[in-house]
């Protein structure tokens, strides 16, 4: 008879353990790894109870339930740092998941195994299993988990100084996470890019990435991460030599939370240590020693080995600046010891470099030791990077093989579809050529008609000009002459001395003078009108005035243009470009105002069409026949056509050399 109550307890334990499992697996990326229930009671589950639950799970006949329990128990053993039991239970859960063809369960076992190797500083193995899990989630199109695993892999690459690889992998993670608004993970991704750029001494890029990270912190409302990223920004400015700016960020982080010393002593120690180091580089030694000592004591209390060695190195620098070589050497040797015991090669190399410069008697020995360790480190990192490269190569090879098999399976379908598409394409090409030919013919005919209209208009205007001049001459030479003779005749009548006759004659003469003045004004006005050139402006004004209501179209020509001196080909193509631009604006832009600006500067004709519409993307929008024709017309005139558009509106500019 099965011990059902015990099995039920095991199931409950599995549910309880899920909360702990989420938090630990997020050491690298912080994603909610699995949709498991949460229960605070998991923290009180004793190791003996887990062992008992494991023994009962082994006898469970339901493989699906058994797999779930083993998955949760393996992660609990990982939390308890029981390596032997974790590896055993993880292996059993993995084999069971594979036999059940449970892709998600298999991926979870790989994820747990990668986390185990990461905590044991076996980054090559961790990377390998993160990669295996990521492939599964990628094939399942599970972007959140796939992106999170890519981020974990990128952080490992950064840790072994494969900065280029880390940058590429992080970018791939961002590509998956950005469309699904995983703000917290995006913050961590940009934070990693900032660290990588800082290590590569690309400080401007690092600042840009950190500022992007701050944006995603604010979007995720996880403001508790702000002090950490401010600290990173301070380090970038410190490396740039901008110590004042660095101190600003360190103090900003320190003032974010009044209880930071108690709530996050590790971060607090880091901040006061970094602030003191920046002040030391500025030459401000007030309170620096006490800050260094306080940071060191805090790090010793919470046993942060990497922080301890950094504090000791900073103290060594402090005493060296004060020319106290005894204490400087003391702290450098202490840092070397801590770094060596914790396998912290970065600080070990830094302490050896410091001692080689300060301890003159042993400088050669320290230098040799530095070179040996540095060479060994580079070889080890190169080997790991090569292993990562092989993993990526195998991944690409796997993808290529899969694609090859898929292509082989659907080759006949592709060939059939290709043949069909070729016939369709040929038909479309033939039809398009016919349309293009028709359009070309219409354009040619339109230009010929326009030229004819211009020629006819010129003839009409010439006839009109001659008629005006004839009327002007008739008025001036005929009527005015007759009136002048009449005025003389009337003057001769002044011999009559009676008062009434004289007054009448004077009145007649004044009236005749008024008539003559009016005729003279008419003649001058006709002559003035005849001097106005028949130009291209009238044609444009007529076209623009015929546009629909609801859109305000203004034509601006700041200086008169002698259109007769400009070739008809330029005028017709310019007119068509303006025509097409106005049509596109009315159809697509939702604009309320359009301004057509035409100016002639020296030997260049400049035309600008500007609207306040919604704009479009000239680089990515599909190119219609109208826009294509505008560009073709510009090339025909050997002109330059440019289009700039954004949400504020569109500007089309045509420049033609005359």
VOGU-3710 file (C-alpha; in Angstrom, 3 decimals, decimal comma):
1> xxxxxxxxxx> 0,000/0,000/0,000  1,378/3,413/-1,001  2,072/6,025/1,653  -0,379/8,594/0,151  -0,125/11,077/3,037  3,626/11,211/2,605  3,286/11,650/-1,157  0,865/14,528/-0,511  3,452/16,081/1,812  6,041/15,783/-0,957
11> xxxxxxxxxx> 3,771/17,591/-3,375  3,210/20,367/-0,858  6,955/20,636/-0,265  7,460/20,956/-4,010  5,033/23,858/-4,055  6,710/25,461/-1,049  10,145/25,204/-2,624  9,143/27,084/-5,767  9,454/30,505/-4,095  13,043/29,890/-3,065
21> xxxxxxxxxx> 13,826/28,504/-6,490  12,700/31,689/-8,233  14,826/33,961/-6,126  18,044/31,991/-6,388  17,872/31,341/-10,089  17,649/35,077/-10,577  21,141/35,691/-9,278  22,206/36,635/-12,776  19,237/37,977/-14,678  16,421/38,406/-12,179
31> xxxxxxxxxx> 13,714/36,880/-14,372  10,793/34,974/-12,874  12,006/31,650/-14,116  8,994/29,407/-13,618  5,334/29,886/-12,946  5,457/28,187/-9,532  3,427/28,975/-6,435  5,057/30,873/-3,578  5,011/30,017/0,105  7,159/31,381/2,901
41> xxxxxxxxxx> 7,100/28,022/4,656  9,767/26,742/2,243  12,398/28,565/4,280  11,726/26,295/7,285  11,879/22,971/5,470  14,694/20,951/7,029  17,206/18,891/5,100  15,989/15,701/6,764  12,473/16,345/5,528  13,814/16,890/2,015
51> xxxxxxxxxx> 15,731/13,609/2,171  12,524/11,866/3,298  10,583/13,536/0,470  13,236/12,376/-1,998  12,985/8,742/-0,834  9,210/8,812/-1,308  9,533/10,495/-4,708  11,713/7,636/-5,965  8,874/5,168/-5,376  6,250/7,318/-7,132
61> xxxxxxxxxx> 4,745/5,605/-10,202  3,306/8,744/-11,805  6,264/9,934/-13,882  4,905/13,453/-14,442  4,395/13,999/-10,710  7,740/12,351/-9,953  9,525/14,650/-12,409  7,956/17,768/-10,850  8,937/16,726/-7,330  12,503/15,847/-8,380
71> xxxxxxxxxx> 12,878/19,204/-10,130  11,865/21,085/-7,003  13,962/18,912/-4,708  17,067/19,265/-6,878  16,787/23,022/-6,650  16,335/22,795/-2,870  19,542/20,774/-2,625  21,233/23,476/-4,687  20,046/26,071/-2,143  21,372/23,936/0,691
81> xxxxxxxxxx> 24,730/23,656/-1,162  24,490/19,864/-1,062  26,381/19,296/-4,309  26,241/15,499/-4,280  22,478/15,269/-3,801  21,822/18,131/-6,212  23,768/16,497/-9,031  22,090/13,138/-8,394  18,522/14,464/-8,235  19,079/16,882/-11,115
91> xxxxxxxxxx> 20,318/14,044/-13,311  17,293/11,891/-12,419  14,885/14,744/-13,125  16,627/15,479/-16,432  16,495/11,877/-17,683  12,849/11,646/-16,669  11,986/14,904/-18,441  13,790/13,750/-21,597  11,968/10,394/-21,552  8,650/12,228/-21,177
101> xxxxxxxxxx> 9,655/14,577/-24,023  9,063/17,445/-21,630  11,071/20,259/-23,220  10,346/22,776/-20,475  11,309/20,336/-17,724  14,534/19,470/-19,568  15,375/23,142/-19,958  14,779/23,706/-16,225  17,254/20,980/-15,297  19,876/22,536/-17,585
111> xxxxxxxxxx> 19,154/25,930/-16,048  19,625/24,555/-12,516  22,825/22,800/-13,546  24,195/25,999/-15,086  23,404/27,859/-11,862  25,257/25,184/-9,881  28,401/25,505/-12,003  28,188/29,303/-11,881  28,162/29,293/-8,069  31,219/27,014/-8,167
121> xxxxxxxxxx> 33,077/29,379/-10,563  33,049/26,887/-13,418  31,949/29,430/-15,950  32,626/27,276/-19,022  30,252/24,558/-17,799  27,712/27,146/-16,670  27,791/28,758/-20,115  27,382/25,339/-21,786  24,222/24,463/-19,864  22,755/27,959/-20,111
131> xxxxxxxxxx> 23,221/27,582/-23,855  21,452/24,200/-23,922  18,514/25,593/-21,966  18,372/28,683/-24,165  18,169/26,579/-27,335  15,114/24,787/-25,974  13,328/27,994/-25,011  14,285/29,511/-28,353  12,720/26,600/-30,229  9,613/26,952/-28,032
141> xxxxxxxxxx> 9,542/30,690/-28,918  9,588/31,495/-25,211  11,175/34,929/-25,526  11,190/35,892/-21,806  13,169/32,822/-20,724  15,262/32,757/-23,895  16,209/36,402/-23,428  16,945/35,886/-19,733  19,289/32,993/-20,477  21,092/35,003/-23,163
151> xxxxxxxxxx> 21,610/37,713/-20,558  23,051/35,134/-18,110  25,415/33,939/-20,841  26,445/37,531/-21,610  27,258/38,185/-17,948  29,434/35,071/-17,837  31,232/36,236/-20,994  31,816/39,579/-19,328  33,182/37,863/-16,217  35,864/36,076/-18,240
161> xxxxxxxxxx> 36,618/39,309/-20,138  35,108/38,200/-23,441  33,746/41,715/-23,820  32,953/41,600/-27,526  31,085/38,307/-27,139  29,233/39,677/-24,110  28,180/42,761/-26,038  26,833/40,697/-28,952  24,961/38,276/-26,665  23,470/41,126/-24,605
171> xxxxxxxxxx> 22,278/42,819/-27,786  20,562/39,579/-28,840  18,902/39,396/-25,414  17,647/42,985/-25,732  16,220/42,175/-29,163  14,011/39,519/-27,517  13,138/41,400/-24,330  12,337/44,866/-25,668  9,137/43,939/-27,606  7,653/42,247/-24,499
181> xxxxxxxxxx> 8,471/45,132/-22,107  10,636/43,161/-19,676  11,845/46,399/-18,099  13,768/44,887/-15,195  15,705/42,556/-17,469  16,312/45,385/-19,927  17,805/47,442/-17,084  20,162/44,573/-16,273  21,042/44,164/-19,954  21,968/47,840/-20,372
191> xxxxxxxxxx> 23,798/47,753/-17,048  25,896/44,876/-18,399  26,596/46,819/-21,602  27,664/49,754/-19,450  30,104/47,557/-17,511  31,505/46,108/-20,736  31,965/49,557/-22,297  33,639/50,821/-19,134  36,085/47,899/-19,206  36,799/48,649/-22,871
201> xxxxxxxxxx> 37,411/52,301/-21,896  34,529/53,409/-24,114  33,271/55,767/-21,448  30,740/57,751/-23,499  29,051/54,509/-24,563  29,079/53,308/-20,955  27,328/56,490/-19,785  24,757/56,113/-22,579  23,996/52,505/-21,597  23,733/53,328/-17,887
211> xxxxxxxxxx> 21,312/56,162/-18,629  19,214/53,743/-20,699  19,305/51,396/-17,708  17,981/54,174/-15,460  15,053/54,686/-17,847  14,105/51,010/-17,556  14,494/51,087/-13,768  11,960/53,904/-13,692  9,655/52,044/-16,078  9,805/48,918/-13,930
221> xxxxxxxxxx> 9,320/51,040/-10,768  12,224/49,152/-9,211  13,885/52,277/-7,822  15,886/50,213/-5,341  18,353/49,557/-8,181  19,086/53,257/-8,716  21,910/53,539/-6,126  23,708/50,607/-7,749  23,605/52,056/-11,262  24,541/55,521/-9,929
231> xxxxxxxxxx> 27,578/53,873/-8,367  28,461/52,402/-11,776  28,084/55,819/-13,405  30,350/57,287/-10,737  33,011/54,691/-11,570  32,855/55,639/-15,260  33,401/59,314/-14,465  36,184/58,292/-12,074  37,897/56,373/-14,880  37,468/59,410/-17,135
241> xxxxxxxxxx> 39,283/61,511/-14,555  36,158/63,538/-13,767  36,390/62,946/-10,017  33,983/65,727/-9,030  31,233/64,238/-11,203  32,015/60,793/-9,804  31,642/62,080/-6,222  28,278/63,621/-7,152  26,934/60,224/-8,209  28,372/58,395/-5,189
251> xxxxxxxxxx> 26,749/60,914/-2,840  23,506/60,803/-4,809  23,398/57,044/-4,269  24,229/57,413/-0,565  21,442/59,943/-0,033  18,803/57,840/-1,821  18,058/55,788/1,282  18,773/57,000/4,797  18,917/53,400/6,073  21,243/52,146/3,346
261> xxxxxxxxxx> 23,990/51,274/5,866  21,675/48,762/7,540  19,512/47,714/4,595  22,398/47,156/2,143  25,774/47,275/3,946  27,577/45,798/0,932  26,478/48,641/-1,366  27,017/51,230/1,374  30,602/50,082/1,903  31,219/50,174/-1,844
271> xxxxxxxxxx> 29,860/53,713/-2,134  31,818/55,261/0,736  34,968/53,463/-0,439  34,523/54,756/-4,013  33,746/58,275/-2,784  36,879/58,302/-0,602  38,999/57,031/-3,508  37,678/59,797/-5,802  38,376/62,419/-3,123  41,885/61,011/-2,740
281> xxxxxxxxxx> 42,500/61,487/-6,475  41,281/65,086/-6,158  43,807/65,672/-3,376  41,055/66,112/-0,769  42,177/63,886/2,102  39,727/65,222/4,721  37,861/62,249/6,203  39,223/59,906/3,517  41,088/57,598/5,913  38,065/57,143/8,190
291> xxxxxxxxxx> 35,882/56,324/5,139  38,381/53,735/3,903  38,597/52,132/7,360  34,792/52,115/7,773  34,314/50,482/4,370  36,980/47,870/5,159  35,408/47,006/8,523  31,932/46,659/6,992  33,270/44,368/4,274  35,118/42,257/6,817
301> xxxxxxxxxx> 31,945/41,988/8,929  29,887/40,677/6,004  32,869/38,740/4,572  32,953/40,280/1,085  36,390/39,105/-0,031  36,493/41,132/-3,270  35,501/44,264/-1,362  38,090/43,656/1,356  40,966/43,455/-1,119  39,766/46,623/-2,913
311> xxxxxxxxxx> 39,578/48,542/0,382  43,083/47,388/1,279  44,448/48,483/-2,106  42,823/51,910/-1,700  44,379/52,229/1,749  47,734/51,288/0,237  47,327/54,133/-2,293  46,315/56,497/0,528  49,427/55,780/2,593  51,681/55,908/-0,450
321> xxxxxxxxxx> 50,421/59,422/-1,192  51,235/60,345/2,415  54,709/58,839/1,845  54,055/56,220/4,545  55,514/53,292/2,618  55,418/50,953/5,628  51,614/51,061/5,923  51,258/51,175/2,142  53,218/47,923/1,783  51,318/46,421/4,733
331> xxxxxxxxxx> 47,914/46,945/3,114  49,142/45,887/-0,340  50,469/42,592/1,062  47,180/42,084/2,930  45,247/42,692/-0,295  47,475/40,218/-2,123  46,807/37,555/0,495  43,020/38,044/0,463  42,919/38,095/-3,351  45,032/34,939/-3,613
341> xxxxxxxxxx> 42,871/33,033/-1,089  39,639/34,105/-2,842  41,082/33,473/-6,344  40,500/37,133/-7,204  43,068/37,508/-9,979  42,101/41,117/-10,707  43,075/42,389/-7,241  45,961/39,928/-7,000  47,500/41,440/-10,137  46,791/44,964/-8,876
351> xxxxxxxxxx> 48,543/44,258/-5,547  51,548/42,682/-7,278  51,799/45,673/-9,621  51,666/48,041/-6,647  54,325/46,105/-4,708  56,640/45,917/-7,735  56,655/49,717/-7,808  56,966/50,339/-4,048  59,158/47,517/-2,734  62,371/48,220/-4,591
361> xxxxxxxxxx> 64,287/45,263/-3,158  61,681/42,728/-4,352  60,465/44,571/-7,431  61,831/41,952/-9,825  60,243/39,071/-7,915  56,858/40,786/-7,776  57,101/41,676/-11,476  57,877/38,060/-12,424  55,009/36,854/-10,295  52,731/39,417/-11,951
371> xxxxxxxxxx> 53,776/38,325/-15,451  53,343/34,630/-14,597  49,843/35,075/-13,174  48,796/37,448/-15,947  49,989/35,051/-18,657  48,252/32,147/-16,931  45,057/34,166/-16,623  45,133/35,148/-20,280  45,678/31,533/-21,336  42,822/30,350/-19,152
381> xxxxxxxxxx> 40,479/33,070/-20,393  41,509/32,383/-23,978  40,743/28,690/-23,492  37,319/29,500/-22,038  36,579/31,959/-24,846  37,543/29,291/-27,370  35,207/26,869/-25,641  32,422/29,446/-25,808  33,203/29,911/-29,499  32,942/26,144/-30,058
391> xxxxxxxxxx> 29,587/26,118/-28,271  28,349/28,939/-30,489  29,735/27,136/-33,539  27,939/23,943/-32,555  24,775/25,972/-32,059  25,107/27,486/-35,511  25,947/24,066/-36,937  22,866/22,611/-35,273  20,723/25,397/-36,706  22,271/24,908/-40,143
401> xxxxxxxxxx> 21,623/21,163/-40,060  18,026/21,708/-39,011  17,531/24,208/-41,774  19,106/21,834/-44,284  16,719/19,033/-43,321  13,745/21,360/-43,473  14,800/22,574/-46,907  15,172/19,007/-48,100  11,663/18,112/-46,907  9,976/21,070/-48,603
411> xxxxxxxxxx> 12,186/21,397/-51,675  9,535/20,187/-54,134  7,007/22,621/-52,691  9,480/25,473/-52,956  10,290/24,615/-56,590  6,606/24,496/-57,480  5,949/27,736/-55,695  8,984/29,321/-57,347  7,768/28,358/-60,828  4,356/29,769/-60,047
421> xxxxxxxxxx> 5,875/32,978/-58,688  8,063/33,309/-61,786  4,998/33,218/-64,018  3,244/35,729/-61,784  6,350/37,912/-61,738  6,677/37,814/-65,520  3,059/38,821/-65,869  3,527/41,659/-63,366  6,699/42,830/-65,141  4,948/42,805/-68,511
431> xxxxxxxxxx> 1,951/44,632/-67,108  4,169/47,140/-65,304  6,189/47,809/-68,445  2,978/48,506/-70,337  1,857/50,859/-67,586  5,249/52,558/-67,476  5,204/52,970/-71,254  1,732/54,478/-71,080  2,810/56,765/-68,244  5,891/57,809/-70,213
441> xxxxxxxxxx> 3,759/58,576/-73,236  1,359/60,589/-71,110  4,230/62,490/-69,541  5,731/63,241/-72,954  2,369/64,326/-74,315  1,764/66,416/-71,222  5,067/68,173/-71,648  4,406/68,798/-75,320  0,969/70,174/-74,505  2,443/72,363/-71,809
451> xxxxxxxxxx> 5,107/73,671/-74,185  2,413/74,326/-76,772  0,302/76,164/-74,186  3,317/78,247/-73,235  3,999/79,031/-76,913  0,360/79,907/-77,595  0,197/81,989/-74,464  3,327/83,798/-75,577  1,762/84,567/-79,004  -1,435/85,774/-77,361
461> xxxxxxxxxx> 0,482/87,957/-74,954  2,531/89,381/-77,803  -0,678/90,243/-79,707  -2,124/91,702/-76,528  1,030/93,738/-76,048  0,885/95,126/-79,573  -2,790/95,993/-79,145  -2,083/97,809/-75,911  0,703/99,788/-77,506  -1,529/100,679/-80,508
471> xxxxxxxxxx> -4,292/101,912/-78,191  -1,752/103,852/-76,175  -0,455/105,534/-79,352  -3,962/106,296/-80,596  -4,906/107,840/-77,299  -1,742/109,827/-77,021  -1,244/110,895/-80,641  -4,847/111,089/-81,869  -7,265/112,059/-79,140  -4,824/114,103/-77,129
481> xxxxxxxxxx> -3,756/115,940/-80,303  -7,373/116,724/-81,198  -8,125/117,907/-77,693  -5,046/120,064/-77,737  -6,222/121,686/-81,019  -9,643/122,243/-79,501  -8,078/123,909/-76,486  -6,131/126,295/-78,810  -9,292/127,162/-80,723  -11,090/127,950/-77,542
491> xxxxxxxxxx> -8,195/130,099/-76,401  -8,592/132,164/-79,607  -12,157/132,979/-78,644  -10,870/134,928/-75,731  -11,095/137,982/-78,021  -14,755/138,218/-77,059  -14,649/140,463/-74,104  -18,009/139,764/-72,558  -17,611/138,248/-69,126  -19,986/135,361/-69,630
501> xxxxxxxxxx> -18,226/134,067/-72,749  -14,877/134,193/-71,073  -16,163/132,275/-68,104  -17,710/129,549/-70,280  -14,573/129,187/-72,358  -12,495/128,871/-69,216  -14,815/126,175/-67,933  -14,592/124,286/-71,239  -10,857/124,484/-71,220  -10,661/123,105/-67,686
511> xxxxxxxxxx> -12,946/120,212/-68,591  -10,851/119,444/-71,669  -7,703/119,489/-69,513  -9,291/117,018/-67,122  -10,208/114,713/-70,009  -6,698/114,946/-71,365  -5,229/114,100/-67,968  -7,468/111,057/-67,613  -6,537/109,834/-71,103  -2,859/110,372/-70,314
521> xxxxxxxxxx> -3,203/108,294/-67,145  -4,952/105,525/-69,082  -2,211/105,532/-71,686  0,495/105,352/-69,037  -1,317/102,545/-67,213  -1,695/100,551/-70,428  1,974/101,031/-71,142  2,839/99,945/-67,581  0,712/96,797/-67,861  2,472/95,948/-71,057
531> xxxxxxxxxx> 5,754/95,723/-69,185  4,535/92,855/-66,967  6,107/89,582/-68,072  3,970/86,561/-68,757  5,555/84,088/-66,316  5,299/80,697/-64,695  3,885/82,151/-61,491  0,397/82,584/-62,941  0,208/78,919/-63,866  1,201/77,877/-60,345
541> xxxxxxxxxx> -1,285/80,258/-58,738  -4,082/78,873/-60,898  -3,160/75,297/-59,947  -2,892/76,007/-56,225  -6,149/77,955/-56,151  -8,026/74,904/-57,441  -7,086/72,682/-54,458  -9,843/71,531/-52,040  -10,915/73,647/-49,095  -9,678/72,781/-45,607
551> xxxxxxxxxx> -6,005/73,129/-46,458  -4,231/76,479/-46,608  -1,748/76,564/-49,506  0,551/79,549/-49,813  2,882/80,393/-52,694  5,878/82,492/-51,657  8,281/84,002/-54,197  10,384/86,584/-52,320  12,060/87,957/-55,472  10,666/88,228/-59,036
561> xxxxxxxxxx> 11,867/85,477/-61,351  12,339/85,896/-65,089  10,722/82,621/-66,124  11,369/83,349/-69,804  15,079/82,813/-69,159  14,478/79,324/-67,723  14,218/76,295/-69,996  10,765/74,826/-70,589  12,020/71,383/-69,553  12,926/72,695/-66,084
571> xxxxxxxxxx> 9,604/74,497/-65,769  7,451/71,517/-66,741  9,334/69,072/-64,503  9,308/71,534/-61,592  5,570/72,032/-62,103  4,974/68,257/-62,099  7,043/67,771/-58,935  5,062/70,497/-57,141  1,852/68,968/-58,472  2,775/65,472/-57,210
581> xxxxxxxxxx> 3,958/66,790/-53,822  0,702/68,708/-53,266  -1,342/65,655/-54,297  0,564/63,391/-51,860  0,125/65,933/-49,065  -3,626/66,111/-49,605  -3,996/62,313/-49,867  -1,752/61,130/-47,030  -0,390/63,783/-44,671  -3,549/65,146/-42,982
591> xxxxxxxxxx> -1,882/68,563/-43,196  -3,755/71,831/-42,692  -1,091/74,101/-44,187  1,267/73,851/-47,148  3,912/76,397/-48,114  5,445/76,433/-51,610  8,622/78,521/-51,570  10,417/79,373/-54,850  13,606/81,367/-55,082  16,404/81,903/-57,573
601> xxxxxxxxxx> 19,896/82,360/-56,185  22,562/83,113/-58,789  22,440/80,112/-61,128  20,245/77,889/-58,973  16,478/77,458/-58,786  15,326/76,398/-55,298  11,844/74,987/-54,663  10,661/73,930/-51,196  7,298/72,326/-50,402  6,685/72,192/-46,639
611> xxxxxxxxxx> 3,615/70,883/-44,773  2,584/70,377/-41,145  1,228/66,861/-41,641  1,911/63,633/-39,730  5,028/62,825/-41,769  6,386/59,476/-42,904  9,674/57,523/-42,977  11,370/58,222/-46,360  13,895/55,405/-45,764  11,448/52,616/-44,943
621> xxxxxxxxxx> 8,227/53,654/-46,623  7,375/51,758/-49,791  8,345/53,880/-52,788  5,209/54,689/-54,823  5,202/55,587/-58,481  4,577/59,252/-57,626  7,715/59,557/-55,486  9,679/57,586/-58,068  8,536/59,955/-60,820  9,532/62,966/-58,720
631> xxxxxxxxxx> 13,046/61,541/-58,380  13,214/60,677/-62,082  12,146/64,211/-63,032  14,800/65,619/-60,703  17,475/63,488/-62,375  16,190/64,560/-65,797  16,874/68,196/-64,839  20,194/67,178/-63,226  18,760/68,497/-60,007  18,924/67,306/-56,411
641> xxxxxxxxxx> 15,723/66,204/-54,658  15,756/65,656/-50,877  12,950/64,592/-48,553  12,948/65,105/-44,792  9,994/64,012/-42,729  9,099/63,545/-39,076  6,039/63,826/-36,872  6,151/67,622/-37,243  5,705/67,521/-41,029  7,480/66,976/-44,350
651> xxxxxxxx> 9,948/69,108/-46,335  10,602/68,371/-50,029  13,468/70,413/-51,462  14,455/70,631/-55,121  17,645/72,396/-56,221  18,279/72,768/-59,973  21,374/74,273/-61,516  20,331/76,657/-64,315
//
